[in-house]
């Protein structure tokens, strides 16, 4: 939640304040993500939700689509290995968050490919 809080602040911050807020958000997300990897299974909805929010932070705030896309890919790979161990309730929660991760991954991949195509076209003129 601390990472989310600072992320929201970073969306509206300007100037010198923004860098400090972005750094605090990234550190909070990173700390929480490391804890979640140690303490929670990949299928845990909180861990998946954290991966979702952290990936949005990378994409929207840090403008780092590569890093933003790597988090959902890793979450998918780790979850796929455990799908057969999910209870029905966990399956519902986990797959809902995974769908959001998948939607973002698809959107960001298309957006990145579009940017690369535009850059290639611009270089040909």
C-alpha positions as CSV (number, residue, x, y, z in Angstrom):
1,X,0.0,0.0,0.0
2,X,2.9,2.3,0.7
3,X,4.2,1.9,-2.9
4,X,0.7,2.6,-4.2
5,X,0.4,5.7,-2.1
6,X,3.7,7.1,-3.4
7,X,2.8,6.1,-6.9
8,X,-0.4,8.2,-6.7
9,X,1.7,11.1,-5.4
10,X,4.2,10.7,-8.2
11,X,1.3,11.0,-10.7
12,X,0.6,14.6,-9.6
13,X,4.0,15.7,-8.3
14,X,6.3,18.0,-10.2
15,X,9.8,19.3,-10.1
16,X,12.3,18.2,-7.5
17,X,9.7,16.6,-5.3
18,X,8.7,14.1,-8.0
19,X,12.1,12.3,-8.1
20,X,12.1,11.7,-4.4
21,X,8.5,10.5,-4.4
22,X,9.2,8.1,-7.3
23,X,12.2,6.8,-5.5
24,X,10.2,6.2,-2.3
25,X,7.5,4.4,-4.3
26,X,10.0,2.2,-6.1
27,X,11.7,1.3,-2.9
28,X,8.4,0.5,-1.1
29,X,7.3,-1.7,-4.0
30,X,10.7,-3.4,-4.2
31,X,10.7,-4.1,-0.5
32,X,7.1,-5.5,-0.5
33,X,7.8,-7.6,-3.6
34,X,10.9,-9.2,-2.0
35,X,8.9,-10.0,1.1
36,X,6.0,-11.4,-0.9
37,X,8.4,-13.7,-2.8
38,X,9.8,-15.0,0.5
39,X,6.5,-15.3,2.4
40,X,3.8,-16.0,-0.2
41,X,3.3,-18.6,-2.8
42,X,3.2,-17.4,-6.5
43,X,-0.6,-18.1,-6.5
44,X,-1.3,-15.8,-3.5
45,X,-3.7,-13.0,-4.6
46,X,-1.8,-10.3,-2.6
47,X,1.5,-11.3,-4.3
48,X,-0.2,-11.2,-7.7
49,X,-1.9,-7.9,-7.0
50,X,1.5,-6.5,-6.0
51,X,3.0,-7.7,-9.3
52,X,0.1,-5.9,-11.1
53,X,0.6,-2.6,-9.2
54,X,4.4,-2.7,-9.4
55,X,4.2,-3.4,-13.2
56,X,1.8,-0.4,-13.7
57,X,4.3,1.7,-11.7
58,X,7.1,0.7,-14.0
59,X,5.0,1.4,-17.1
60,X,3.3,4.6,-16.1
61,X,5.7,6.3,-13.8
62,X,9.1,5.1,-14.8
63,X,8.3,4.7,-18.5
64,X,10.0,1.3,-18.5
65,X,7.8,-1.0,-20.6
66,X,10.5,-3.8,-20.6
67,X,10.5,-4.0,-16.8
68,X,6.7,-3.5,-16.7
69,X,6.3,-6.5,-19.0
70,X,8.8,-8.8,-17.2
71,X,6.8,-8.8,-13.9
72,X,3.6,-10.2,-15.4
73,X,5.6,-12.7,-17.5
74,X,7.4,-14.0,-14.4
75,X,4.1,-14.1,-12.4
76,X,2.5,-16.2,-15.2
77,X,5.4,-18.6,-15.3
78,X,5.5,-19.1,-11.6
79,X,1.7,-19.5,-11.3
80,X,1.4,-21.9,-14.2
81,X,3.6,-24.3,-12.3
82,X,1.1,-24.3,-9.4
83,X,-2.3,-24.1,-11.2
84,X,-3.2,-27.7,-10.2
85,X,-2.7,-26.9,-6.5
86,X,-5.2,-24.0,-6.4
87,X,-8.5,-24.4,-4.6
88,X,-11.6,-23.2,-6.4
89,X,-11.7,-19.9,-4.4
90,X,-8.0,-19.2,-4.9
91,X,-8.4,-20.1,-8.5
92,X,-11.1,-17.4,-9.0
93,X,-9.1,-14.7,-7.2
94,X,-5.8,-15.6,-8.9
95,X,-7.2,-15.9,-12.4
96,X,-9.0,-12.5,-12.1
97,X,-5.7,-10.8,-11.2
98,X,-3.8,-12.8,-13.9
99,X,-6.4,-11.6,-16.4
100,X,-5.6,-8.0,-15.5
101,X,-1.9,-8.7,-15.8
102,X,-2.5,-10.4,-19.1
103,X,-4.5,-7.4,-20.4
104,X,-1.8,-5.0,-19.4
105,X,0.9,-7.1,-20.9
106,X,-1.0,-7.3,-24.2
107,X,-1.6,-3.6,-24.3
108,X,1.9,-2.7,-23.4
109,X,3.4,-5.1,-25.9
110,X,1.3,-3.7,-28.7
111,X,2.1,-0.1,-27.6
112,X,5.8,-0.9,-27.5
113,X,5.6,-2.5,-31.0
114,X,3.8,0.5,-32.3
115,X,6.4,2.9,-30.9
116,X,9.2,0.8,-32.5
117,X,7.4,0.8,-35.8
118,X,6.9,4.6,-35.7
119,X,10.6,5.0,-34.8
120,X,11.5,2.8,-37.8
121,X,9.3,4.8,-40.1
122,X,10.7,8.1,-38.9
123,X,14.2,6.9,-39.6
124,X,13.4,6.0,-43.2
125,X,12.4,9.5,-44.2
